[in-house]
Amino acid sequence: MDILQAIVEQKHREIADWPASNLTSDILRAAFEQRRGRRDFTGALRHPPRGSVALIAEIKRASPSVGLICPDFDPVRIARAYERAGAACLSVLTDKEYFQGSLEYLRDVRAAVALPLLRKDFIVDERQILESIRWGADAILLIVAALDDARLRRFHRLAVDAGLAVLVEVHNEAELDRALEVDARLIGVNNRDLRTFTVSLGITERLAQHLRSASTARASAPRNGHADAVGADRASECAASCILVAESGIRTRADVVRLARCGVGAILVGESLMRHPNLEDKVAELLAD
């Protein structure tokens, strides 16, 4: 069993005793209204406060691949440092079992900064989407490899209709095609293989080329009728206009430049920031133009 399978099974155990619920977008929108406020995650990535590539700075204490990353862990202090340094958005790990995260971190960070927040966790049930809103998320992560097509489509539609941004994470061409089929507008490429833990920025470069090819192919594909034409046009628009987010393995300014050249609009960085003795200096290094 690989680590993703183990995490997904653990998530199902965690929610096994939750009361059944048939969520709708209206219920999720009502939760937003009760929370009083949402922040524009996608807009922040399109117009970053610093640099030409937007930074989603991650608040992460540990990971299953390397263990403890930040012994002196204070999520509020870290969030404020990221905000001062010019991050566009923040990613907050909330998985407890494998990443030593917490939903309380998400709540506390929201109260401390004005940046849009991504709940970084493993969503396997639609009830977790409602939970994410209640605890302060402006965006959620959907990992294509962890979901079948029906759940990926339903979760994505529920979240988007409610006003959440959705970062759809992929690792190969087949997963990227599945993301495009649900009209994903934020596509994250995980450069880490969750089965072997090897990391290569070449994965983002390869999938960026596939995304460009998909945009061209879908735009020129023959249509058999109005429905086919609408679907092809929508898919082509999605491929052409989505924000590509590179995740994992980003350590230096040279890495950022390399990724920007292939069309990356944003980077999600955790470990290399969390290990640096001065977070603001490291952010400045990555975002320097």
ChimeraX attribute file (.defattr): number of C-alpha atoms within 10 A of each C-alpha:
attribute: neighborCount
match mode: 1-to-1
recipient: residues
	/A:1	6
	/A:2	9
	/A:3	15
	/A:4	16
	/A:5	14
	/A:6	11
	/A:7	18
	/A:8	16
	/A:9	12
	/A:10	15
	/A:11	18
	/A:12	13
	/A:13	10
	/A:14	11
	/A:15	13
	/A:16	10
	/A:17	8
	/A:18	8
	/A:19	7
	/A:20	8
	/A:21	8
	/A:22	7
	/A:23	13
	/A:24	15
	/A:25	16
	/A:26	12
	/A:27	14
	/A:28	24
	/A:29	19
	/A:30	13
	/A:31	17
	/A:32	21
	/A:33	11
	/A:34	11
	/A:35	13
	/A:36	8
	/A:37	9
	/A:38	17
	/A:39	19
	/A:40	16
	/A:41	23
	/A:42	21
	/A:43	13
	/A:44	18
	/A:45	24
	/A:46	15
	/A:47	13
	/A:48	19
	/A:49	17
	/A:50	17
	/A:51	16
	/A:52	17
	/A:53	26
	/A:54	24
	/A:55	29
	/A:56	30
	/A:57	28
	/A:58	26
	/A:59	29
	/A:60	27
	/A:61	23
	/A:62	22
	/A:63	17
	/A:64	14
	/A:65	14
	/A:66	9
	/A:67	12
	/A:68	13
	/A:69	18
	/A:70	16
	/A:71	10
	/A:72	8
	/A:73	14
	/A:74	14
	/A:75	21
	/A:76	19
	/A:77	11
	/A:78	19
	/A:79	27
	/A:80	16
	/A:81	18
	/A:82	26
	/A:83	19
	/A:84	12
	/A:85	18
	/A:86	20
	/A:87	26
	/A:88	27
	/A:89	32
	/A:90	30
	/A:91	26
	/A:92	29
	/A:93	26
	/A:94	23
	/A:95	19
	/A:96	12
	/A:97	14
	/A:98	17
	/A:99	19
	/A:100	16
	/A:101	22
	/A:102	15
	/A:103	22
	/A:104	13
	/A:105	19
	/A:106	26
	/A:107	18
	/A:108	15
	/A:109	24
	/A:110	21
	/A:111	11
	/A:112	14
	/A:113	17
	/A:114	14
	/A:115	22
	/A:116	24
	/A:117	29
	/A:118	28
	/A:119	26
	/A:120	25
	/A:121	24
	/A:122	21
	/A:123	22
	/A:124	21
	/A:125	14
	/A:126	18
	/A:127	18
	/A:128	16
	/A:129	24
	/A:130	22
	/A:131	14
	/A:132	25
	/A:133	25
	/A:134	16
	/A:135	17
	/A:136	26
	/A:137	28
	/A:138	25
	/A:139	29
	/A:140	25
	/A:141	22
	/A:142	25
	/A:143	22
	/A:144	19
	/A:145	18
	/A:146	17
	/A:147	17
	/A:148	11
	/A:149	14
	/A:150	10
	/A:151	16
	/A:152	22
	/A:153	17
	/A:154	13
	/A:155	22
	/A:156	26
	/A:157	19
	/A:158	21
	/A:159	22
	/A:160	15
	/A:161	15
	/A:162	21
	/A:163	19
	/A:164	27
	/A:165	26
	/A:166	25
	/A:167	27
	/A:168	27
	/A:169	24
	/A:170	24
	/A:171	20
	/A:172	18
	/A:173	16
	/A:174	12
	/A:175	18
	/A:176	24
	/A:177	17
	/A:178	19
	/A:179	28
	/A:180	23
	/A:181	18
	/A:182	19
	/A:183	22
	/A:184	26
	/A:185	21
	/A:186	24
	/A:187	25
	/A:188	28
	/A:189	28
	/A:190	23
	/A:191	23
	/A:192	18
	/A:193	15
	/A:194	17
	/A:195	11
	/A:196	10
	/A:197	13
	/A:198	11
	/A:199	15
	/A:200	15
	/A:201	20
	/A:202	12
	/A:203	18
	/A:204	25
	/A:205	21
	/A:206	13
	/A:207	21
	/A:208	22
	/A:209	14
	/A:210	17
	/A:211	23
	/A:212	15
	/A:213	14
	/A:214	20
	/A:215	21
	/A:216	15
	/A:217	13
	/A:218	18
	/A:219	18
	/A:220	12
	/A:221	13
	/A:222	11
	/A:223	13
	/A:224	8
	/A:225	8
	/A:226	9
	/A:227	10
	/A:228	13
	/A:229	16
	/A:230	12
	/A:231	15
	/A:232	21
	/A:233	18
	/A:234	17
	/A:235	22
	/A:236	23
	/A:237	18
	/A:238	22
	/A:239	29
	/A:240	17
	/A:241	13
	/A:242	17
	/A:243	21
	/A:244	26
	/A:245	27
	/A:246	30
	/A:247	21
	/A:248	19
	/A:249	19
	/A:250	23
	/A:251	16
	/A:252	15
	/A:253	17
	/A:254	12
	/A:255	13
	/A:256	21
	/A:257	17
	/A:258	15
	/A:259	24
	/A:260	18
	/A:261	10
	/A:262	16
	/A:263	19
	/A:264	23
	/A:265	21
	/A:266	27
	/A:267	24
	/A:268	22
	/A:269	24
	/A:270	25
	/A:271	22
	/A:272	17
	/A:273	25
	/A:274	23
	/A:275	14
	/A:276	13
	/A:277	9
	/A:278	11
	/A:279	20
	/A:280	19
	/A:281	13
	/A:282	21
	/A:283	25
	/A:284	16
	/A:285	15
	/A:286	22
	/A:287	20
	/A:288	14
	/A:289	11
